[in-house]
Amino acid sequence: MVFEVLSAASGRVDRILKVREYAAVPSIRRYVILESTGVGVTVMERSKPDEAWRTTVLTGDDMLRLPEIDIEIPVAECYEDLTFPDDGQAPD
């Protein structure tokens, strides 16, 4: 399982390059991306090494489920006490 928090500056490139890199590693079955400019989580998962990623987008009302480690986390808790600037820049 891989977790990543996207930066506002590199998020677009990370989504393209890292997804390809992680897809090439058969042991990675779940890739979780946390947005840094607003509340949002992208979960990419697969059951088998040769499968394509299945992508799910979560919002603040959803639950992030990580069955590999038997944890469920409300997405809103990941962003608790954070504020986001109006201009789309990530908080410091």
C-alpha positions as CSV (number, residue, x, y, z in Angstrom):
1,M,0.0,0.0,0.0
2,V,1.3,3.5,-0.9
3,F,0.0,6.8,0.5
4,E,0.9,10.1,-1.0
5,V,-0.2,13.7,-0.4
6,L,-0.1,15.6,-3.6
7,S,1.5,19.0,-3.7
8,A,-0.2,21.8,-5.6
9,A,3.0,22.2,-7.7
10,S,3.6,18.5,-8.6
11,G,0.2,16.9,-8.4
12,R,-0.5,16.7,-12.1
13,V,2.8,15.1,-12.9
14,D,2.6,12.8,-9.9
15,R,-0.8,11.5,-11.1
16,I,0.7,10.5,-14.4
17,L,4.2,9.3,-13.6
18,K,3.8,7.7,-10.2
19,V,0.6,5.9,-11.2
20,R,2.6,4.2,-14.0
21,E,5.6,3.5,-11.7
22,Y,3.4,2.0,-8.9
23,A,1.4,0.0,-11.5
24,A,4.6,-1.7,-12.5
25,V,5.3,-3.0,-9.0
26,P,3.2,-6.1,-8.6
27,S,3.2,-6.1,-4.8
28,I,1.4,-2.7,-4.7
29,R,-2.3,-3.4,-4.5
30,R,-3.5,0.0,-3.2
31,Y,-2.4,3.5,-3.9
32,V,-4.1,6.3,-1.9
33,I,-3.7,9.9,-3.0
34,L,-4.7,12.7,-0.6
35,E,-5.4,16.1,-2.1
36,S,-3.6,19.1,-0.7
37,T,-5.8,21.9,-2.0
38,G,-9.2,20.6,-0.8
39,V,-10.9,17.6,0.8
40,G,-10.6,14.6,-1.5
41,V,-9.0,11.2,-1.7
42,T,-8.3,9.0,-4.7
43,V,-8.0,5.3,-4.1
44,M,-6.5,3.1,-6.8
45,E,-6.6,-0.6,-6.1
46,R,-6.3,-4.0,-7.7
47,S,-6.8,-7.6,-6.5
48,K,-4.0,-9.2,-8.6
49,P,-0.7,-7.9,-9.8
50,D,-1.7,-8.1,-13.5
51,E,-5.0,-6.3,-13.1
52,A,-5.6,-2.7,-14.1
53,W,-6.2,-0.2,-11.2
54,R,-9.8,0.4,-10.2
55,T,-10.2,4.0,-9.2
56,T,-12.5,5.4,-6.5
57,V,-12.8,9.1,-5.6
58,L,-13.8,9.9,-2.0
59,T,-15.1,13.1,-0.5
60,G,-15.5,14.4,3.1
61,D,-18.6,12.3,3.6
62,D,-17.0,9.0,2.7
63,M,-15.0,6.4,4.6
64,L,-11.4,5.5,3.6
65,R,-11.2,1.7,3.9
66,L,-7.9,0.0,4.2
67,P,-8.6,-3.7,4.6
68,E,-4.9,-4.6,4.4
69,I,-4.4,-3.1,7.8
70,D,-8.0,-3.5,9.0
71,I,-8.7,0.3,9.4
72,E,-11.5,2.5,8.3
73,I,-11.0,6.3,8.5
74,P,-13.6,9.0,7.8
75,V,-12.1,11.1,5.0
76,A,-13.1,14.2,7.0
77,E,-10.8,13.2,9.8
78,C,-7.8,13.3,7.4
79,Y,-8.4,17.0,6.9
80,E,-9.5,17.9,10.4
81,D,-8.3,21.3,11.5
82,L,-7.0,22.3,8.1
83,T,-8.1,25.3,6.1
84,F,-7.6,25.8,2.4
85,P,-6.9,29.2,0.8
86,D,-9.4,30.5,-1.7
87,D,-6.8,30.7,-4.5
88,G,-6.2,26.9,-4.7
89,Q,-2.8,27.0,-3.1
90,A,-1.9,24.3,-0.6
91,P,-1.7,25.3,3.1
92,D,1.8,25.8,4.5
